[in-house]
Amino acid sequence: MSERHDFDLAATIVRGQAPARAVTVQRAVAFSGRLTHQLDYVVYLHVLFAK
């Protein structure tokens, strides 16, 4: 089963900004108890590094 894909070979590659090297998490956020699940911290830090 071969599928044919048509690609635009003249497309331009645009790079975005590099993620931050370090972020600061405020004590009130880290110890507030609002981030109850372990993945909450992972998602929160991911968003901070991406911004």
C-alpha positions as CSV (number, residue, x, y, z in Angstrom):
1,M,0.0,0.0,0.0
2,S,1.9,3.0,-1.2
3,E,0.4,6.4,-0.6
4,R,1.4,9.4,-2.7
5,H,2.2,12.6,-0.8
6,D,2.6,15.9,-2.6
7,F,5.0,18.1,-0.7
8,D,5.8,21.7,-1.4
9,L,9.5,21.6,-2.0
10,A,9.7,25.4,-2.1
11,A,8.4,25.8,1.5
12,T,10.2,28.1,3.9
13,I,11.4,26.9,7.3
14,V,10.7,29.5,10.1
15,R,12.2,28.9,13.5
16,G,10.5,30.2,16.6
17,Q,12.1,31.6,19.7
18,A,14.2,29.3,21.8
19,P,12.7,28.2,25.1
20,A,13.8,29.9,28.3
21,R,17.0,28.5,29.9
22,A,15.5,29.0,33.4
23,V,12.3,30.0,35.0
24,T,11.3,31.2,38.5
25,V,8.4,29.5,40.3
26,Q,7.0,31.7,43.0
27,R,6.9,30.2,46.5
28,A,3.1,30.9,46.7
29,V,2.5,28.8,43.6
30,A,4.8,26.0,44.5
31,F,3.5,25.5,48.0
32,S,-0.1,26.7,47.7
33,G,-1.6,23.2,47.4
34,R,-3.4,24.1,44.2
35,L,-1.0,21.9,42.1
36,T,-2.3,18.6,43.6
37,H,-1.4,16.1,40.9
38,Q,2.2,15.4,40.0
39,L,1.5,16.2,36.3
40,D,0.3,19.6,37.3
41,Y,3.9,20.6,38.1
42,V,5.1,19.2,34.8
43,V,2.5,21.0,32.7
44,Y,3.1,24.3,34.7
45,L,6.8,24.2,34.2
46,H,6.4,23.3,30.5
47,V,4.2,26.3,30.0
48,L,6.7,28.6,31.8
49,F,9.6,27.4,29.7
50,A,7.6,27.8,26.5
51,K,6.6,31.3,27.3
